[in-house]
């Protein structure tokens, strides 16, 4: 591999690492403490609900 290509691959690898660190940091700051509380009975009722009417067939 020519030196220019090696340098490009190294540069792109650093960009990917920096982006992964940024995504990890954003997740750590904004998402990690978020929780969804679910109730088994409410979820079952939601799943068993009839499908909404989509209008008249053509």
TAFENFEN-V248360 format. One record per residue. N is the residue number from 1. SS is DSSP state (@ for helix, = for strand, . for the rest). PHI is phi in whole degrees, 0 to 359 (NA if undefined). PSI is psi in whole degrees, 0 to 359 (* if undefined). Layout:
BEGIN
N/SS/PHI/PSI + N/SS/PHI/PSI
END
This chain:
BEGIN
1/./NA/130 + 2/./296/156 + 3/@/303/324 + 4/@/296/320 + 5/@/291/320 + 6/@/299/318 + 7/@/295/320 + 8/@/296/315 + 9/@/297/317 + 10/@/297/317 + 11/@/297/314 + 12/@/295/324 + 13/@/296/319 + 14/@/296/320 + 15/@/298/317 + 16/@/296/317 + 17/@/298/316 + 18/@/296/319 + 19/@/295/319 + 20/@/296/320 + 21/@/296/320 + 22/@/295/316 + 23/@/297/318 + 24/@/298/319 + 25/@/295/318 + 26/@/297/318 + 27/@/299/315 + 28/@/299/321 + 29/@/283/321 + 30/@/245/339 + 31/./247/327 + 32/./301/331 + 33/./266/0 + 34/./277/133 + 35/./227/147 + 36/./251/118 + 37/./269/129 + 38/./237/151 + 39/./246/125 + 40/@/300/319 + 41/@/294/318 + 42/@/294/320 + 43/@/295/317 + 44/@/296/319 + 45/@/294/321 + 46/@/295/319 + 47/@/288/332 + 48/@/270/357 + 49/./293/147 + 50/./292/153 + 51/./292/143 + 52/./294/151 + 53/./291/131 + 54/./260/11 + 55/./100/180 + 56/./284/145 + 57/./291/152 + 58/./274/*
END
